Amino acid sequence: MNHLLLHEINPFLRYAQCFCYDHPTETKCPADCRILYVISGQGCIEVDGNRYPLAAGTLALINAGFVYRLELDAPLEMIALNFDFTFQRKDISFFLDPVPLDQAEMVRTEPVEDCAALSSPVIFQEMFHLHGTLEEIINVFQTQRLYFREEA
């Protein structure tokens, strides 16, 4: 497996959306990295066998190939960003479906050699100051999709 260096990270954003979960999710294994930010609601996220509380202001970074599942105590309004750390797969510009759980190792994100914290899931609480920035990312992403659509 190749190793990525921190200065080589140049994220390719594939999907950005605000949505609401009103029921628990199935266990998923993403084929790309995910940032999940909780706007409102409560629950928990289980990532690679570890459980973390979810509440307004929680931000989760889940790398490709790490299995996760959402459990809800109340509906969750969330922002989701799906991305890769590099433009290596920029030809895939649409939402990537999760992969079967037995293929997790095949899609796992390259380790970031000089920043081990980015090589595994990271959960941050009380990240309210990022809410506006994440909404701006969604607006820019949706505007670019609207005005710069790729021809089929």
C-alpha positions as CSV (number, residue, x, y, z in Angstrom):
1,M,0.0,0.0,0.0
2,N,1.3,3.5,-0.9
3,H,1.7,6.1,1.8
4,L,0.5,9.7,1.4
5,L,2.3,12.7,3.0
6,L,0.3,15.5,4.5
7,H,1.5,18.1,2.0
8,E,0.2,15.8,-0.8
9,I,-3.4,16.1,0.3
10,N,-5.4,18.0,-2.3
11,P,-9.1,16.9,-1.7
12,F,-11.3,16.0,-4.5
13,L,-14.9,16.7,-3.4
14,R,-17.3,14.2,-5.0
15,Y,-20.6,15.0,-3.1
16,A,-21.8,17.6,-0.7
17,Q,-25.4,17.6,0.7
18,C,-27.5,18.5,3.8
19,F,-30.0,15.7,4.7
20,C,-32.0,14.2,7.5
21,Y,-31.8,10.6,8.8
22,D,-35.0,9.6,10.7
23,H,-34.1,5.9,11.1
24,P,-30.9,4.0,11.9
25,T,-28.6,3.2,9.0
26,E,-27.3,-0.2,7.9
27,T,-23.7,-0.9,8.4
28,K,-21.8,0.8,5.6
29,C,-18.3,0.7,4.2
30,P,-17.6,3.8,2.2
31,A,-15.5,3.7,-1.0
32,D,-14.4,7.3,-0.4
33,C,-13.8,9.5,2.6
34,R,-16.7,11.0,4.5
35,I,-17.2,14.1,6.7
36,L,-20.4,13.9,8.6
37,Y,-21.4,17.0,10.6
38,V,-24.5,16.9,12.9
39,I,-26.7,20.1,12.6
40,S,-29.3,18.8,15.0
41,G,-30.5,15.5,16.6
42,Q,-28.9,12.9,18.8
43,G,-27.6,9.4,18.5
44,C,-24.3,7.6,18.1
45,I,-22.0,6.5,15.4
46,E,-20.2,3.1,15.5
47,V,-17.0,3.2,13.5
48,D,-14.8,0.2,13.2
49,G,-16.4,-1.3,16.4
50,N,-16.0,1.9,18.5
51,R,-19.1,3.9,19.5
52,Y,-19.2,7.7,19.7
53,P,-22.0,10.0,20.7
54,L,-23.6,12.3,18.1
55,A,-25.2,15.6,18.9
56,A,-25.3,19.1,17.3
57,G,-21.7,20.1,16.5
58,T,-20.3,16.6,16.2
59,L,-18.0,16.2,13.1
60,A,-16.8,12.7,12.0
61,L,-14.1,12.0,9.5
62,I,-14.5,8.5,8.2
63,N,-11.9,7.3,5.8
64,A,-12.6,5.0,2.9
65,G,-12.8,1.3,4.0
66,F,-13.8,2.0,7.6
67,V,-17.1,0.4,8.5
68,Y,-19.7,2.6,10.2
69,R,-23.3,2.7,11.3
70,L,-25.6,5.5,12.6
71,E,-27.9,4.9,15.6
72,L,-30.5,7.5,16.4
73,D,-32.1,8.8,19.6
74,A,-33.8,11.6,17.6
75,P,-33.7,12.4,13.8
76,L,-30.3,13.7,12.7
77,E,-30.0,16.6,10.4
78,M,-26.5,16.3,8.9
79,I,-24.1,17.7,6.3
80,A,-22.2,15.0,4.4
81,L,-19.1,15.6,2.3
82,N,-17.8,12.6,0.2
83,F,-14.2,13.1,-1.0
84,D,-10.8,11.6,-1.7
85,F,-7.6,13.0,-0.3
86,T,-6.2,13.4,-3.8
87,F,-7.4,13.8,-7.4
88,Q,-6.3,10.3,-8.3
89,R,-9.9,9.2,-8.9
90,K,-11.2,12.5,-10.2
91,D,-12.8,10.7,-13.2
92,I,-15.4,9.4,-10.8
93,S,-17.4,12.5,-10.1
94,F,-20.6,11.0,-8.9
95,F,-21.6,9.6,-5.5
96,L,-19.9,6.3,-4.8
97,D,-22.0,3.5,-3.3
98,P,-20.7,1.8,-0.2
99,V,-18.8,-1.4,-0.9
100,P,-19.5,-4.9,0.5
101,L,-18.1,-5.2,4.0
102,D,-15.7,-8.0,3.0
103,Q,-14.0,-5.5,0.6
104,A,-13.2,-2.9,3.2
105,E,-9.4,-3.5,3.0
106,M,-9.4,-3.1,-0.8
107,V,-10.8,0.5,-0.6
108,R,-9.1,1.7,2.6
109,T,-7.6,5.1,2.3
110,E,-3.8,5.3,1.9
111,P,-2.2,6.0,5.3
112,V,-1.0,9.6,5.8
113,E,2.5,8.8,6.8
114,D,3.4,12.0,8.6
115,C,-0.1,12.5,10.2
116,A,-1.3,9.2,11.7
117,A,-4.5,10.9,13.0
118,L,-5.8,11.2,9.4
119,S,-5.2,7.5,8.7
120,S,-8.2,6.4,10.9
121,P,-11.6,7.7,11.8
122,V,-11.6,10.9,13.9
123,I,-14.6,12.2,15.9
124,F,-14.7,15.8,17.1
125,Q,-17.3,17.3,19.4
126,E,-18.6,20.9,19.6
127,M,-17.3,21.9,16.2
128,F,-20.1,24.6,15.8
129,H,-17.7,27.1,14.2
130,L,-17.4,24.9,11.1
131,H,-21.2,24.8,10.3
132,G,-21.1,28.0,8.2
133,T,-18.0,26.8,6.3
134,L,-19.6,23.4,5.5
135,E,-22.8,25.1,4.3
136,E,-20.7,27.3,2.0
137,I,-18.9,24.2,0.6
138,I,-22.3,22.7,-0.2
139,N,-23.4,26.0,-1.9
140,V,-20.3,26.2,-4.0
141,F,-20.5,22.5,-4.9
142,Q,-24.1,22.7,-5.9
143,T,-23.5,25.8,-7.9
144,Q,-20.6,24.2,-9.8
145,R,-22.8,21.2,-10.5
146,L,-25.6,23.3,-11.8
147,Y,-23.4,25.5,-14.1
148,F,-20.6,23.2,-15.0
149,R,-22.4,19.9,-15.6
150,E,-20.4,17.3,-17.5
151,E,-21.9,16.2,-20.7
152,A,-23.1,12.6,-20.9
